[in-house]
Amino acid sequence: MIESFTIKNYMCYREETEFSFVASKKEGKKNSLPPSWYKEIGGKRILRLLICIGINGSGKSKLFSALKYLRTLAISRPTKASEKPIYRPFLLDNHSSNEPTELQLTYYIDEVCYKYRLKVSQDRIEEEELIVKDVRPSRVYFRTYDACTDKVQIIYGNSCDLSKNDRHDLEINTVANSTVLSVFASLNLESQILSSNLSYFEDRISYVKKGDKSLADKLKTEDSDKDALMKKMIIRLLKDVNTNICDYEVEEATLNISELESHGAPEVLINAMREQYPSGVIVHKNLRFIHSTDECKKALDSDLESYGTMNIVRLLVVLFDIIIGKKTTTIDEIEAGIHTKALEFILKMYLSIARDCQLIVATHDLQLLNAPFLRKDAVRIFKKLGSGAISVKRPDYIHNTVSFFRTYYREVASEIDEIINQWTVFEDYEKELFGE
């Protein structure tokens, strides 16, 4: 689980900005919130849910992008030594594009705290460091670049468990554009501590991508036990949020590419299909939802279901993966097509069963701020500044009886309300369009 994530000079994050996942130890006097919001590790309350709010273009999605960027640099080794690292600094001033991007992640693996830090320029990885944050912090390694010799240098600390020969092999294979972790992943070296940190970035940090495989593929996999457990959760929740769906089924149809070839399909088409389906068999899965009404039960194809219903199911699949895989996952615009009350229900359900996992969401559904179960210290308010950079505010703990919705409007949304209330602004649009 992540304790904090710090970003500096990455896209709209010009100044150093820290996202802390440590919850306040204050509680409401009358309505204490349940501990499902956090997991206590080493005396710290680590939040399982972070909610990001702000108007369009205020930096919410760029937070997710920065976490993905750090993960990519940590685990992906460039194919060529001459390749430049991906570099995305703040561009709306005259100096940031010549300064490095700095990223730092503090996280837990089996309740052991680590700090991973990167400094990236347009030419190379300038610095990389991995530290065990114990009572007495101990370095695993510190990687830097010597411009005079044009070589990478790695200083190993007391917590590094690599052998002398493996340390040498790792250093000579780490070039200017690659991180130590990514090079370790490509070499046959033995290190418990590097392996566990590499696995953390590979398997425990994820993000919901548009264009993922179809919902039918996710609901019917090769793991029948997992599929059955997920179905149990989905069907129960669909019932609780007042749909009449009582079950679903995934039908499979297969087609051998050789049959198409024998029927005279164009060679170009056949070759393309064989490239996409190396097994030579095309498998199509069709998802159907079974509705139970007062009169009968009917199975309907998924393309006949509402946009909101399908997004509820997609969200439940993601949450199931997060919980079972003990992941930290980001979801942008989590409310898409989902009613506020249904979303409140889903998030509360997630918190009730979440354990060693975290969910970071961005939303424009401000009614969530009125949810009675909401921890106000789990909200982050994003605001764009006149410089083009953004600021992120973590509200002080607010008693549960205080309307956080009104608090947010006083701080951010009131600026837009002032403009909306000026009818002359909209009359100017008409004049510009029609020239009157």
Backbone torsions as a table, in degrees:
resi	resn	phi	psi	omega
1	MET	NA	147.7	-177.3
2	ILE	-87.5	133.8	174.0
3	GLU	-93.5	-40.0	178.3
4	SER	-158.5	154.2	177.6
5	PHE	-137.6	123.9	-176.7
6	THR	-117.1	134.1	-177.5
7	ILE	-125.8	137.8	174.2
8	LYS	-145.4	131.2	178.9
9	ASN	56.8	49.3	173.3
10	TYR	-127.6	112.3	-179.7
11	MET	50.6	-119.1	-175.6
12	CYS	-79.7	-5.1	178.8
13	TYR	-90.8	86.5	-179.1
14	ARG	-78.4	-51.3	-179.8
15	GLU	-86.2	160.5	178.5
16	GLU	-63.1	125.6	-177.6
17	THR	-128.2	123.9	-179.7
18	GLU	-106.6	133.1	172.2
19	PHE	-107.3	107.0	-179.9
20	SER	-95.9	136.9	177.9
21	PHE	-103.1	12.1	-179.6
22	VAL	-85.0	120.5	-177.9
23	ALA	-79.0	153.9	174.5
24	SER	-66.3	152.2	175.8
25	LYS	-92.8	2.5	176.1
26	LYS	-79.4	147.1	176.2
27	GLU	-135.3	155.0	175.8
28	GLY	-63.8	142.7	-176.9
29	LYS	-71.5	-37.7	-175.3
30	LYS	-94.5	-41.6	-174.3
31	ASN	-122.5	73.8	-179.8
32	SER	-61.2	133.5	-179.5
33	LEU	-81.1	144.3	-176.9
34	PRO	-67.3	155.3	-178.3
35	PRO	-74.5	5.3	179.4
36	SER	-63.3	-18.1	-179.0
37	TRP	-70.4	-21.3	-173.2
38	TYR	-143.2	163.4	169.3
39	LYS	-116.6	132.8	-179.6
40	GLU	-89.1	121.4	179.0
41	ILE	-130.9	121.9	177.4
42	GLY	56.8	35.3	179.5
43	GLY	82.4	1.2	178.4
44	LYS	-109.6	141.9	176.8
45	ARG	-93.3	107.0	-177.5
46	ILE	-95.2	118.0	-175.8
47	LEU	-64.6	142.2	176.4
48	ARG	-94.7	-10.4	-178.5
49	LEU	-144.2	131.0	175.5
50	LEU	-124.8	129.1	-177.1
51	ILE	-113.2	121.1	-177.6
52	CYS	-105.3	125.7	179.7
53	ILE	-128.1	152.8	-179.2
54	GLY	160.5	160.8	-178.6
55	ILE	-70.5	170.9	179.2
56	ASN	-58.1	139.2	177.4
57	GLY	78.1	16.2	-177.7
58	SER	-96.3	4.2	171.3
59	GLY	105.2	5.3	-178.3
60	LYS	-64.0	-50.3	-179.1
61	SER	-65.5	-30.2	-179.8
62	LYS	-70.5	-25.4	172.1
63	LEU	-61.6	-46.6	179.7
64	PHE	-63.9	-40.0	178.7
65	SER	-61.9	-39.2	-178.9
66	ALA	-65.9	-39.2	178.4
67	LEU	-66.9	-40.8	176.4
68	LYS	-64.0	-39.6	178.8
69	TYR	-61.1	-45.8	178.5
70	LEU	-61.8	-44.7	179.9
71	ARG	-61.1	-44.0	-178.9
72	THR	-61.4	-45.8	179.2
73	LEU	-63.1	-38.1	-175.8
74	ALA	-68.4	-35.1	-171.0
75	ILE	-112.9	-13.3	-173.4
76	SER	-105.7	115.3	179.4
77	ARG	-89.0	127.5	178.2
78	PRO	-59.4	148.0	-178.5
79	THR	-75.5	-25.1	180.0
80	LYS	-125.3	142.6	179.6
81	ALA	-67.5	-21.2	-177.7
82	SER	-84.5	-10.6	-178.7
83	GLU	-65.7	141.3	175.2
84	LYS	-89.7	145.6	177.5
85	PRO	-69.3	156.2	174.0
86	ILE	-63.6	132.4	-175.0
87	TYR	-139.5	117.9	-175.1
88	ARG	-132.8	75.1	-178.0
89	PRO	-80.8	174.6	171.8
90	PHE	-68.2	133.4	-171.3
91	LEU	-114.9	-3.1	-172.9
92	LEU	-96.1	31.8	169.5
93	ASP	-146.1	-174.0	-173.4
94	ASN	-101.8	9.2	-176.3
95	HIS	-137.5	-25.3	-173.3
96	SER	-63.6	-29.6	-178.5
97	SER	-69.3	-10.0	176.4
98	ASN	-104.0	5.8	-179.8
99	GLU	-113.1	154.6	-177.7
100	PRO	-74.5	157.0	168.8
101	THR	-85.2	137.5	179.6
102	GLU	-124.0	129.6	-178.9
103	LEU	-132.3	140.7	179.6
104	GLN	-144.2	130.2	-179.1
105	LEU	-123.9	128.1	173.5
106	THR	-111.7	126.4	-170.1
107	TYR	-151.1	167.8	-178.0
108	TYR	-117.4	135.4	170.1
109	ILE	-123.7	115.2	-176.7
110	ASP	51.3	42.3	176.6
111	GLU	67.1	11.0	170.1
112	VAL	-96.3	129.5	-174.7
113	CYS	-91.4	133.5	177.8
114	TYR	-125.8	153.6	172.1
115	LYS	-125.6	124.3	179.3
116	TYR	-118.1	127.1	-174.6
117	ARG	-129.6	137.8	178.3
118	LEU	-131.5	143.4	171.6
119	LYS	-129.4	120.7	-171.8
120	VAL	-125.2	130.4	174.9
121	SER	-109.7	-178.4	179.4
122	GLN	-70.5	-15.1	-176.7
123	ASP	-105.1	-28.5	-170.0
124	ARG	-166.6	173.2	166.0
125	ILE	-81.5	113.0	-175.5
126	GLU	-79.3	-42.9	-179.6
127	GLU	-146.3	151.7	174.7
128	GLU	-151.0	137.6	-177.7
129	GLU	-147.5	140.3	175.5
130	LEU	-126.9	125.9	-175.8
131	ILE	-129.3	140.2	169.1
132	VAL	-89.2	116.3	-177.5
133	LYS	-92.0	82.7	178.1
134	ASP	-101.5	-164.1	175.4
135	VAL	-56.0	-41.8	172.3
136	ARG	-116.7	101.0	-178.2
137	PRO	-53.3	139.0	-177.9
138	SER	-133.5	132.3	-178.0
139	ARG	-77.9	139.5	170.2
140	VAL	-88.4	-51.6	173.9
141	TYR	-159.6	159.2	173.4
142	PHE	-134.3	118.8	-177.2
143	ARG	-109.7	132.2	178.1
144	THR	-138.6	176.3	-178.9
145	TYR	-123.4	131.7	178.9
146	ASP	-101.0	107.1	-177.4
147	ALA	-65.5	-29.5	-178.2
148	CYS	-67.4	-41.9	-178.9
149	THR	-97.7	-8.2	-176.8
150	ASP	57.1	42.5	-179.1
151	LYS	-134.4	154.2	174.5
152	VAL	-86.5	138.1	175.8
153	GLN	-119.4	136.4	178.3
154	ILE	-122.0	123.3	175.6
155	ILE	-104.1	118.6	-178.1
156	TYR	-90.6	139.7	-178.4
157	GLY	-101.5	-176.4	-176.4
158	ASN	-66.0	-23.8	-177.9
159	SER	-87.0	-3.0	-178.7
160	CYS	-78.0	127.8	-178.4
161	ASP	-107.3	18.9	174.6
162	LEU	-75.3	146.3	173.5
163	SER	-71.7	166.8	-178.8
164	LYS	-60.1	-43.4	-179.9
165	ASN	-67.0	-39.8	179.7
166	ASP	-67.5	-34.8	176.3
167	ARG	-62.3	-41.7	179.3
168	HIS	-65.3	-45.0	-179.9
169	ASP	-62.0	-39.9	-179.5
170	LEU	-66.2	-39.9	-178.0
171	GLU	-68.9	-43.2	-176.6
172	ILE	-72.3	-19.2	179.4
173	ASN	-95.5	-9.3	179.3
174	THR	-88.5	113.9	-178.3
175	VAL	-106.2	179.3	-169.6
176	ALA	-58.2	-32.8	-173.8
177	ASN	-98.8	8.0	-176.3
178	SER	-123.2	147.6	176.5
179	THR	-86.2	159.6	178.4
180	VAL	-62.1	-42.3	-179.3
181	LEU	-62.1	-41.2	-178.7
182	SER	-67.9	-35.5	177.8
183	VAL	-71.3	-41.3	176.7
184	PHE	-57.1	-38.1	-179.1
185	ALA	-63.5	-27.1	-176.2
186	SER	-94.8	-6.4	-178.3
187	LEU	-110.3	155.9	179.7
188	ASN	-91.5	71.4	-177.8
189	LEU	-115.4	155.9	-178.3
190	GLU	-109.6	120.3	175.6
191	SER	-161.2	116.3	179.8
192	GLN	-64.7	-42.8	-174.3
193	ILE	-72.0	-39.3	177.9
194	LEU	-71.5	-37.4	178.3
195	SER	-62.6	-42.8	-178.3
196	SER	-68.1	-37.3	178.5
197	ASN	-71.9	-38.4	175.8
198	LEU	-62.0	-45.6	179.3
199	SER	-62.3	-33.9	178.9
200	TYR	-61.3	-48.2	-179.8
201	PHE	-68.3	-35.7	-178.3
202	GLU	-73.0	-44.2	-168.0
203	ASP	-108.9	-20.6	-171.1
204	ARG	-107.5	-8.1	174.6
205	ILE	-115.4	123.6	-177.9
206	SER	-143.1	172.8	179.5
207	TYR	-150.7	144.8	-179.1
208	VAL	-78.6	121.9	-177.3
209	LYS	-106.6	137.3	172.0
210	LYS	-71.3	140.8	179.7
211	GLY	87.8	13.7	173.3
212	ASP	-62.8	170.9	-179.8
213	LYS	-58.6	160.5	-171.3
214	SER	-63.0	159.3	179.6
215	LEU	-61.5	-36.4	178.8
216	ALA	-61.2	-39.7	178.5
217	ASP	-64.8	-33.1	-179.0
218	LYS	-78.5	-27.4	-178.1
219	LEU	-86.3	-18.1	175.8
220	LYS	-131.7	103.4	-178.6
221	THR	-116.3	-167.1	178.0
222	GLU	-84.5	-6.2	179.5
223	ASP	-102.4	92.6	-174.8
224	SER	-66.8	-34.5	179.1
225	ASP	-65.2	-43.4	178.3
226	LYS	-64.9	-41.3	179.0
227	ASP	-61.0	-40.7	-178.7
228	ALA	-67.3	-39.0	179.1
229	LEU	-66.6	-40.7	179.4
230	MET	-66.7	-40.8	178.7
231	LYS	-61.0	-41.2	180.0
232	LYS	-58.9	-43.0	-179.3
233	MET	-69.0	-44.2	-176.9
234	ILE	-64.6	-47.8	-177.2
235	ILE	-64.1	-40.0	179.1
236	ARG	-64.1	-43.8	-177.8
237	LEU	-69.0	-38.7	177.7
238	LEU	-60.9	-33.7	175.9
239	LYS	-70.1	-43.3	-176.7
240	ASP	-67.2	-28.3	179.1
241	VAL	-93.4	15.8	167.2
242	ASN	75.6	37.3	166.6
243	THR	-96.6	167.4	176.4
244	ASN	-103.4	21.2	177.6
245	ILE	-79.8	124.3	-178.4
246	CYS	-111.8	-9.4	-179.4
247	ASP	-171.1	170.2	170.5
248	TYR	-146.5	161.4	179.5
249	GLU	-141.2	148.8	177.6
250	VAL	-119.5	114.0	179.0
251	GLU	-96.4	141.2	-179.9
252	GLU	-112.6	138.9	173.2
253	ALA	-128.7	135.0	-178.3
254	THR	-118.9	151.7	178.5
255	LEU	-143.0	124.8	176.9
256	ASN	-79.7	129.6	179.9
257	ILE	-62.0	-30.8	179.1
258	SER	-62.2	-29.2	178.1
259	GLU	-68.4	-40.6	177.0
260	LEU	-63.5	-39.0	-179.6
261	GLU	-64.4	-41.3	-179.7
262	SER	-67.7	-21.3	179.0
263	HIS	-93.8	10.3	173.0
264	GLY	86.0	23.1	176.8
265	ALA	-63.5	145.5	-178.1
266	PRO	-55.7	144.0	-177.4
267	GLU	-62.3	-37.4	179.9
268	VAL	-60.8	-42.6	179.5
269	LEU	-65.7	-43.5	-180.0
270	ILE	-61.3	-45.2	-179.8
271	ASN	-63.0	-39.8	179.0
272	ALA	-64.7	-40.6	179.7
273	MET	-67.3	-40.6	179.3
274	ARG	-65.2	-32.2	178.0
275	GLU	-69.7	-38.6	-179.8
276	GLN	-78.1	-33.1	-179.8
277	TYR	-123.4	82.0	-176.3
278	PRO	-58.9	-26.3	-179.6
279	SER	-70.7	-15.2	-178.5
280	GLY	85.2	3.8	-178.7
281	VAL	-126.1	126.9	176.6
282	ILE	-93.4	124.8	179.9
283	VAL	-112.8	124.4	177.0
284	HIS	-115.1	130.2	178.5
285	LYS	-111.1	133.3	179.8
286	ASN	-116.3	123.9	-178.9
287	LEU	-96.3	130.7	178.7
288	ARG	-131.1	136.4	177.9
289	PHE	-102.4	137.2	-178.5
290	ILE	-100.6	120.4	-178.8
291	HIS	-100.6	137.6	177.0
292	SER	-113.3	116.7	179.3
293	THR	-116.7	-178.6	179.2
294	ASP	-63.7	-25.5	-174.2
295	GLU	-98.1	-37.2	-172.9
296	CYS	-167.1	-179.1	171.7
297	LYS	-113.8	132.4	-178.1
298	LYS	-134.1	140.1	175.8
299	ALA	-99.6	126.5	-179.6
300	LEU	-120.0	140.7	175.6
301	ASP	-60.5	147.9	-175.2
302	SER	-61.5	-26.9	-179.4
303	ASP	-71.8	-6.1	176.3
304	LEU	-95.6	-7.3	-179.7
305	GLU	-79.6	160.3	-179.5
306	SER	-71.0	155.6	177.7
307	TYR	-58.2	-42.0	-179.1
308	GLY	-65.8	-43.8	179.3
309	THR	-60.6	-44.7	179.9
310	MET	-64.1	-36.2	179.3
311	ASN	-72.3	-31.3	173.8
312	ILE	-61.6	-46.1	-179.6
313	VAL	-64.5	-43.4	178.4
314	ARG	-59.5	-42.9	-180.0
315	LEU	-64.7	-39.8	178.9
316	LEU	-64.6	-37.8	177.2
317	VAL	-62.4	-42.5	178.5
318	VAL	-63.8	-46.0	-179.4
319	LEU	-62.6	-39.4	177.9
320	PHE	-60.7	-44.4	179.6
321	ASP	-63.6	-40.2	179.7
322	ILE	-62.9	-47.0	-175.3
323	ILE	-68.5	-47.3	-178.8
324	ILE	-68.2	-39.5	-177.3
325	GLY	-85.5	-1.5	179.9
326	LYS	53.8	52.1	-172.6
327	LYS	-105.6	161.5	164.4
328	THR	-106.7	120.1	-171.9
329	THR	-131.9	143.7	177.5
330	THR	-106.6	140.3	176.0
331	ILE	-133.3	121.1	178.1
332	ASP	-91.1	140.2	179.7
333	GLU	49.3	57.6	-176.0
334	ILE	-61.2	-24.3	-174.5
335	GLU	-81.1	-2.7	-171.3
336	ALA	-48.2	111.2	175.4
337	GLY	75.3	1.7	-175.6
338	ILE	-107.3	131.2	179.5
339	HIS	-62.5	146.4	-177.2
340	THR	-53.3	-46.0	-177.0
341	LYS	-67.0	-37.7	176.9
342	ALA	-65.5	-38.8	179.0
343	LEU	-67.3	-41.1	175.5
344	GLU	-57.2	-44.5	-179.0
345	PHE	-61.8	-46.0	-177.4
346	ILE	-64.3	-43.5	-178.7
347	LEU	-67.2	-37.8	177.9
348	LYS	-67.9	-37.3	175.9
349	MET	-62.3	-44.3	178.7
350	TYR	-57.7	-47.8	-178.6
351	LEU	-62.9	-31.9	-177.3
352	SER	-71.7	-24.6	-177.6
353	ILE	-116.3	-5.9	179.8
354	ALA	-69.6	145.9	178.1
355	ARG	-129.6	-90.0	-178.1
356	ASP	-97.0	53.3	-176.5
357	CYS	-143.5	164.8	179.5
358	GLN	-141.7	147.2	177.8
359	LEU	-127.5	125.6	176.6
360	ILE	-115.0	117.3	-174.4
361	VAL	-123.9	148.5	170.3
362	ALA	-112.4	140.2	-178.0
363	THR	-148.7	152.9	170.9
364	HIS	-107.9	3.8	-180.0
365	ASP	-84.2	89.9	-175.0
366	LEU	-70.3	-16.1	178.1
367	GLN	-64.6	-19.1	175.5
368	LEU	-60.8	-26.4	-179.7
369	LEU	-67.7	-15.2	177.4
370	ASN	-94.3	-1.5	-178.1
371	ALA	-62.5	128.1	-175.7
372	PRO	-65.3	-21.3	-178.3
373	PHE	-89.9	-0.1	-172.5
374	LEU	-72.6	131.4	168.3
375	ARG	-86.5	120.2	-177.1
376	LYS	-66.6	-27.2	-179.9
377	ASP	-78.8	2.1	174.8
378	ALA	-96.9	1.8	-179.1
379	VAL	-98.7	140.3	173.9
380	ARG	-122.2	127.3	-177.0
381	ILE	-102.2	122.1	-177.3
382	PHE	-102.2	139.1	-179.6
383	LYS	-145.8	134.4	178.2
384	LYS	-85.7	136.4	-179.9
385	LEU	-96.1	168.5	179.8
386	GLY	-63.4	-23.8	179.9
387	SER	-76.4	-9.3	-175.0
388	GLY	94.7	-16.1	174.3
389	ALA	-79.0	177.5	-179.4
390	ILE	-127.5	157.5	173.4
391	SER	-120.7	149.3	179.2
392	VAL	-125.7	125.2	-179.0
393	LYS	-110.8	133.4	171.2
394	ARG	-101.6	112.7	-177.5
395	PRO	-63.0	147.4	171.2
396	ASP	-63.5	157.4	179.4
397	TYR	-59.1	130.1	179.3
398	ILE	-116.9	133.3	-179.5
399	HIS	-56.4	144.5	-172.9
400	ASN	-60.5	-20.1	-178.8
401	THR	-84.5	-9.7	179.2
402	VAL	-82.8	137.9	179.7
403	SER	-75.8	105.8	179.1
404	PHE	-72.1	-26.6	177.1
405	PHE	-59.1	-47.2	179.1
406	ARG	-66.8	-36.2	178.9
407	THR	-61.3	-44.7	179.7
408	TYR	-63.1	-43.3	-178.7
409	TYR	-63.9	-36.4	178.1
410	ARG	-64.7	-33.6	-174.3
411	GLU	-87.5	-36.9	-172.4
412	VAL	-123.9	-58.8	-170.3
413	ALA	-68.2	-19.6	-178.7
414	SER	-60.9	-29.3	179.8
415	GLU	-63.5	-41.2	178.8
416	ILE	-72.4	-37.5	179.0
417	ASP	-59.1	-38.6	179.7
418	GLU	-61.1	-39.7	179.1
419	ILE	-71.1	-43.0	-178.9
420	ILE	-59.2	-35.5	-176.9
421	ASN	-76.6	-6.0	179.0
422	GLN	-98.7	101.0	-177.1
423	TRP	-64.8	-25.7	-179.6
424	THR	-62.6	-28.5	177.5
425	VAL	-60.5	-43.0	-177.0
426	PHE	-77.6	-27.7	174.6
427	GLU	-66.0	-33.0	177.8
428	ASP	-64.3	-33.6	177.1
429	TYR	-61.7	-43.5	-179.8
430	GLU	-63.0	-41.4	179.1
431	LYS	-64.2	-40.1	-179.1
432	GLU	-68.2	-35.9	-177.6
433	LEU	-76.2	-45.3	-174.0
434	PHE	-104.4	-6.3	177.3
435	GLY	68.4	28.3	-178.5
436	GLU	-99.7	NA	NA
